[in-house]
């Protein structure tokens, strides 16, 4: 009995030691591989965030919203720039950290996902903060990490009822259209009419509940990358299966493009109806510029342009900033989300387009 216990203990020790050695070796290899990228650090947490409800709370219409009155110095969240500050004001908007006198009583609302909220950068380096400084007009940053396009538009509707805005900016990262399906943000009723869904606490738990495995993914690159490799292999297997049965329906992230366009039409109508005089749609991109879905994205952009027949809003496409960048420039502008420099480029480009339009 004692010998068996001894062998089990030795085996557990060898396993843990081997895992630690592999983890350190893998982090070292990744560091050497990406040594030219100044934004990447492989000796912290991975890029997986286990507890994404730390700064959000349940909402029956939006599933989640930021918790008000939060102030976090030296943010300890994967992928964030060292010594960043993350704060949320009493209205539930990300603070802009600008100590300025505003020129007018006008107010701007920005909505979107983590690209709008400003994941990975400090309060003063988000593009909404830069917009506020540029125009000297109060900006409410209504972006929320992991938001879908439907959640963004619905938050714009809700906030526009609470206070008057002169300008509304809806930031779109194209994968967010798929989140509407994955999180059931937009659904069909018994008559097959499209509508916004309402939620219960139970549904938020399903989408945001963390497990022990999630925490392992946050702290160990070997586990995080192994899962990604397995997912990629599984996706390739699915693609081969689909090809085998000759599915002719065009897909966008495994959702029929026609269904995505139906949802987009619903959101555009809701967006048009919001009682704000100046509306802007802002297209944003990750470092890969969504090259795998370039054809579908172009069709989505054309569809949105065609639906805007009354010129109800301005469309600003930041692809013009990034499409000709070399690898080194991309390393400075992106680290999963926009860096300080990337957000500044988005801001300056948007400011110029708004001034040109006016």
SEBA-614353 format. One record per residue (C-alpha): residue number from 1; residue in three letters; x, y, z. Coordinates in steps of 0.25 Angstrom, whole numbers, plus 2048, in hexadecimal, padded with zeros to 3 digits. Each point is the difference from the previous one (the first is absolute). Layout:
N
(NUM ALA (X Y Z))
...
***
This chain:
358
(1 UNK (800 800 800))
(2 UNK (80B 80A 804))
(3 UNK (808 7FC 7F3))
(4 UNK (7F4 803 7F8))
(5 UNK (7FE 80D 806))
(6 UNK (80E 803 7FF))
(7 UNK (800 7FD 7F1))
(8 UNK (7F3 808 7FE))
(9 UNK (807 80C 807))
(10 UNK (80D 7FF 7F7))
(11 UNK (7F7 7FF 7F3))
(12 UNK (7F8 80C 804))
(13 UNK (80D 808 803))
(14 UNK (807 7FC 7F3))
(15 UNK (7F3 804 7F8))
(16 UNK (7FF 80E 807))
(17 UNK (80F 802 7FE))
(18 UNK (7FF 7FC 7F1))
(19 UNK (7F4 809 7FE))
(20 UNK (808 80C 806))
(21 UNK (80C 7FD 7F7))
(22 UNK (7F7 7FF 7F4))
(23 UNK (7F9 80D 804))
(24 UNK (80D 808 802))
(25 UNK (806 7FA 7F3))
(26 UNK (7F3 804 7F8))
(27 UNK (800 80E 805))
(28 UNK (80E 802 7FD))
(29 UNK (7FE 7FA 7F2))
(30 UNK (7F4 80A 7FE))
(31 UNK (808 80C 805))
(32 UNK (80C 7FD 7F6))
(33 UNK (7F6 7FE 7F5))
(34 UNK (7F9 80D 802))
(35 UNK (80C 808 805))
(36 UNK (7FE 80B 7F6))
(37 UNK (7F2 803 806))
(38 UNK (802 80A 80B))
(39 UNK (7F1 7FE 805))
(40 UNK (801 7F1 803))
(41 UNK (804 7FA 80D))
(42 UNK (800 7F1 802))
(43 UNK (804 800 80E))
(44 UNK (7F3 805 806))
(45 UNK (7F2 7FA 7FF))
(46 UNK (7FB 7FB 7F3))
(47 UNK (7F7 808 7F7))
(48 UNK (7F4 7F8 805))
(49 UNK (7F7 807 80B))
(50 UNK (7F9 7F7 809))
(51 UNK (7F8 809 808))
(52 UNK (7FA 80A 7F6))
(53 UNK (7F5 804 80A))
(54 UNK (80A 807 809))
(55 UNK (7FC 80E 7FB))
(56 UNK (7F2 7FD 7FB))
(57 UNK (7F2 7FC 806))
(58 UNK (7F4 7F9 7FB))
(59 UNK (7F5 808 7F8))
(60 UNK (7F3 7FA 7FB))
(61 UNK (801 808 7F2))
(62 UNK (80F 800 7FD))
(63 UNK (804 7F3 808))
(64 UNK (80B 808 806))
(65 UNK (804 80F 803))
(66 UNK (80C 806 807))
(67 UNK (7FF 801 80F))
(68 UNK (800 80F 803))
(69 UNK (80B 807 809))
(70 UNK (80B 7F7 7FD))
(71 UNK (80F 804 801))
(72 UNK (80B 7F6 7FE))
(73 UNK (80F 804 800))
(74 UNK (80A 7F7 7FA))
(75 UNK (7F6 7F8 7F9))
(76 UNK (803 7F1 802))
(77 UNK (7F8 7FB 7F3))
(78 UNK (807 7F7 7F5))
(79 UNK (804 808 7F4))
(80 UNK (800 80E 807))
(81 UNK (80B 80A 7FF))
(82 UNK (808 800 80D))
(83 UNK (7FC 80B 80A))
(84 UNK (7F3 803 7F9))
(85 UNK (7F4 806 807))
(86 UNK (7F2 7FB 7FE))
(87 UNK (7F5 809 806))
(88 UNK (7F1 801 7FE))
(89 UNK (7F7 80C 804))
(90 UNK (7F3 800 807))
(91 UNK (7F8 7FF 7F3))
(92 UNK (807 7F3 7FC))
(93 UNK (809 806 7F6))
(94 UNK (80F 7FE 7FE))
(95 UNK (807 80D 806))
(96 UNK (808 808 7F6))
(97 UNK (80A 806 80A))
(98 UNK (7FF 80E 7F9))
(99 UNK (801 80C 809))
(100 UNK (7FB 80A 7F6))
(101 UNK (7F5 80B 7FF))
(102 UNK (7F6 7FC 7F6))
(103 UNK (7FC 80A 7F5))
(104 UNK (7F1 7FD 7FF))
(105 UNK (7F5 7F8 807))
(106 UNK (800 7F6 7F5))
(107 UNK (803 7F2 803))
(108 UNK (805 7F4 7F8))
(109 UNK (7FD 7F1 802))
(110 UNK (809 7F5 7FB))
(111 UNK (7FB 7F2 800))
(112 UNK (807 7F3 7FC))
(113 UNK (808 7F4 806))
(114 UNK (80E 800 806))
(115 UNK (806 808 7F5))
(116 UNK (7F7 80C 804))
(117 UNK (801 7FD 80F))
(118 UNK (80F 800 7FF))
(119 UNK (805 7F2 804))
(120 UNK (80F 800 803))
(121 UNK (802 80F 802))
(122 UNK (7FF 80A 80B))
(123 UNK (7F4 809 801))
(124 UNK (807 80C 7F9))
(125 UNK (804 7F7 7F4))
(126 UNK (7F3 7FC 7FA))
(127 UNK (7FB 806 7F3))
(128 UNK (7F3 805 807))
(129 UNK (809 808 80A))
(130 UNK (808 805 7F4))
(131 UNK (7F3 805 7F9))
(132 UNK (7FC 807 80D))
(133 UNK (80E 808 800))
(134 UNK (7FF 803 7F1))
(135 UNK (7F2 806 800))
(136 UNK (800 804 80E))
(137 UNK (7F2 7FA 801))
(138 UNK (7FC 7F6 80B))
(139 UNK (801 7F2 7FB))
(140 UNK (7F8 7F4 807))
(141 UNK (808 7F4 7FD))
(142 UNK (7F5 7F5 800))
(143 UNK (809 7F5 7FA))
(144 UNK (800 7F3 807))
(145 UNK (80A 7F4 7FF))
(146 UNK (7FA 7F4 7F9))
(147 UNK (7F3 808 7FB))
(148 UNK (7F9 7FC 7F3))
(149 UNK (7FB 80A 7F6))
(150 UNK (7F2 7FE 805))
(151 UNK (805 803 80F))
(152 UNK (807 80C 7FB))
(153 UNK (7F3 806 7F8))
(154 UNK (7F7 7FC 80C))
(155 UNK (809 807 80A))
(156 UNK (800 80D 7F6))
(157 UNK (7F0 7FF 800))
(158 UNK (800 7FF 810))
(159 UNK (80A 80B 802))
(160 UNK (7FA 809 7F6))
(161 UNK (7F3 800 808))
(162 UNK (807 804 80D))
(163 UNK (807 80D 7FA))
(164 UNK (802 808 7F4))
(165 UNK (80B 7FD 7F6))
(166 UNK (805 808 7F4))
(167 UNK (808 7F5 7FA))
(168 UNK (7FF 7F1 801))
(169 UNK (80C 7F7 7FB))
(170 UNK (7FD 7F1 7FE))
(171 UNK (80D 7F9 7FF))
(172 UNK (800 7F2 7F9))
(173 UNK (80A 7F5 800))
(174 UNK (7FA 7F6 7F6))
(175 UNK (801 7F4 809))
(176 UNK (7F6 807 809))
(177 UNK (7F5 7FC 7F7))
(178 UNK (802 7F2 803))
(179 UNK (7FF 802 80F))
(180 UNK (7F2 804 7FE))
(181 UNK (7FD 7F2 7FC))
(182 UNK (80A 7F9 80A))
(183 UNK (7F9 808 80C))
(184 UNK (7F2 800 7FB))
(185 UNK (800 810 800))
(186 UNK (7F7 800 7F4))
(187 UNK (7F5 7F6 7FF))
(188 UNK (7F3 7FD 7F8))
(189 UNK (7F2 7FF 807))
(190 UNK (7F5 7F6 7FD))
(191 UNK (7FC 808 7F3))
(192 UNK (80F 800 7FB))
(193 UNK (802 80F 803))
(194 UNK (80E 804 804))
(195 UNK (801 807 80E))
(196 UNK (809 802 80B))
(197 UNK (801 7F5 80B))
(198 UNK (7FE 802 80F))
(199 UNK (809 7F9 80A))
(200 UNK (800 7F9 80E))
(201 UNK (80B 7FF 80A))
(202 UNK (801 7F1 7FC))
(203 UNK (803 804 7F1))
(204 UNK (80C 809 805))
(205 UNK (805 7F5 808))
(206 UNK (800 7F7 7F3))
(207 UNK (808 80A 7F8))
(208 UNK (80A 805 80B))
(209 UNK (801 7F5 80A))
(210 UNK (80F 7FD 803))
(211 UNK (805 7F2 803))
(212 UNK (80D 7FB 806))
(213 UNK (805 7FD 7F2))
(214 UNK (7FD 80E 7FC))
(215 UNK (80A 805 80B))
(216 UNK (80B 7F6 7FB))
(217 UNK (7FE 806 7F2))
(218 UNK (802 80D 805))
(219 UNK (80D 7FD 807))
(220 UNK (807 7F5 7F7))
(221 UNK (804 802 7F2))
(222 UNK (801 7F1 7FD))
(223 UNK (7F1 7FE 803))
(224 UNK (7FC 80C 7F9))
(225 UNK (807 7FD 7F3))
(226 UNK (7FD 7F1 801))
(227 UNK (7F1 804 800))
(228 UNK (802 809 7F4))
(229 UNK (807 7F6 7F8))
(230 UNK (7F5 7F5 803))
(231 UNK (7F6 80A 7FC))
(232 UNK (807 804 7F3))
(233 UNK (801 7F1 7FC))
(234 UNK (7F1 7FE 804))
(235 UNK (7FC 80C 7F7))
(236 UNK (808 7FA 7F4))
(237 UNK (7F9 7F3 802))
(238 UNK (7F3 807 800))
(239 UNK (803 808 7F3))
(240 UNK (804 7F3 7F9))
(241 UNK (7F3 7FA 804))
(242 UNK (7F8 80C 7FB))
(243 UNK (808 7FF 7F3))
(244 UNK (7FD 7F1 7FF))
(245 UNK (7F1 802 800))
(246 UNK (801 80C 7F7))
(247 UNK (7F9 80A 809))
(248 UNK (7FE 80C 7F6))
(249 UNK (7FB 80A 80A))
(250 UNK (80A 80B 803))
(251 UNK (805 801 80E))
(252 UNK (805 80B 809))
(253 UNK (807 7FA 80C))
(254 UNK (7F7 7F3 7FE))
(255 UNK (7F3 808 800))
(256 UNK (7F9 801 7F3))
(257 UNK (803 80E 7FA))
(258 UNK (7F1 802 7FC))
(259 UNK (7FD 7FF 80F))
(260 UNK (80B 809 804))
(261 UNK (7FA 80B 7F6))
(262 UNK (7F2 7FE 805))
(263 UNK (805 804 80E))
(264 UNK (808 80B 7FB))
(265 UNK (7F4 806 7F9))
(266 UNK (7F9 7FF 80D))
(267 UNK (80B 807 807))
(268 UNK (801 80B 7F6))
(269 UNK (7F1 803 801))
(270 UNK (802 801 80F))
(271 UNK (80C 809 7FE))
(272 UNK (7F9 809 7F7))
(273 UNK (7F4 802 80A))
(274 UNK (809 805 80B))
(275 UNK (7FD 80F 803))
(276 UNK (80E 805 7FD))
(277 UNK (803 80A 7F5))
(278 UNK (80E 7FB 7FC))
(279 UNK (802 7F1 7FF))
(280 UNK (80E 7FA 7FC))
(281 UNK (803 7F1 7FD))
(282 UNK (80F 7FD 803))
(283 UNK (806 7F4 7FA))
(284 UNK (80B 7FA 808))
(285 UNK (80A 7F4 7FE))
(286 UNK (80A 7F7 807))
(287 UNK (80E 7FE 7FC))
(288 UNK (7FC 7F5 7F6))
(289 UNK (7F6 80A 7F9))
(290 UNK (7F6 7F4 800))
(291 UNK (807 7FB 7F3))
(292 UNK (7F9 7F2 801))
(293 UNK (7F3 807 7FE))
(294 UNK (804 80B 7F7))
(295 UNK (7F5 7FD 7F6))
(296 UNK (7F5 7FF 80A))
(297 UNK (804 80C 807))
(298 UNK (800 808 7F3))
(299 UNK (7F2 7FB 7FD))
(300 UNK (7FB 804 80E))
(301 UNK (806 80E 7FE))
(302 UNK (7FA 801 7F2))
(303 UNK (7F2 7FC 806))
(304 UNK (801 80B 80B))
(305 UNK (804 80A 7F6))
(306 UNK (7F4 7FC 7F7))
(307 UNK (7F7 801 80C))
(308 UNK (804 80E 803))
(309 UNK (7F8 805 7F4))
(310 UNK (7FB 80D 808))
(311 UNK (80E 803 805))
(312 UNK (7FC 7FE 80E))
(313 UNK (80E 7FF 805))
(314 UNK (80F 801 7FD))
(315 UNK (808 7F4 7FE))
(316 UNK (80F 801 803))
(317 UNK (809 7F4 7FC))
(318 UNK (80D 7FF 808))
(319 UNK (805 7F5 7F6))
(320 UNK (806 80C 7F8))
(321 UNK (80A 802 80C))
(322 UNK (805 7F2 802))
(323 UNK (7FF 7F9 7F3))
(324 UNK (80E 803 7FA))
(325 UNK (807 7FF 80E))
(326 UNK (80C 7F7 800))
(327 UNK (803 7F6 80B))
(328 UNK (808 809 809))
(329 UNK (7F5 80B 800))
(330 UNK (7F5 7F6 803))
(331 UNK (808 7FC 80C))
(332 UNK (800 80E 805))
(333 UNK (7F1 802 7FD))
(334 UNK (7FA 7F3 805))
(335 UNK (801 7F6 80B))
(336 UNK (7F3 7F9 7FF))
(337 UNK (7F9 80D 801))
(338 UNK (805 80E 7FD))
(339 UNK (80C 805 807))
(340 UNK (802 80F 805))
(341 UNK (805 803 7F2))
(342 UNK (7F5 7F8 7F9))
(343 UNK (7F5 807 807))
(344 UNK (806 80E 7FD))
(345 UNK (800 7FD 7F2))
(346 UNK (7F2 7FB 800))
(347 UNK (7FC 80D 807))
(348 UNK (808 80A 7F7))
(349 UNK (7FA 7F9 7F4))
(350 UNK (7F2 801 805))
(351 UNK (802 80E 804))
(352 UNK (804 804 7F2))
(353 UNK (7F4 7F9 7FA))
(354 UNK (7F7 807 809))
(355 UNK (806 80D 7FD))
(356 UNK (800 7FE 7F1))
(357 UNK (7F1 7FC 801))
(358 UNK (7FC 80C 807))
***
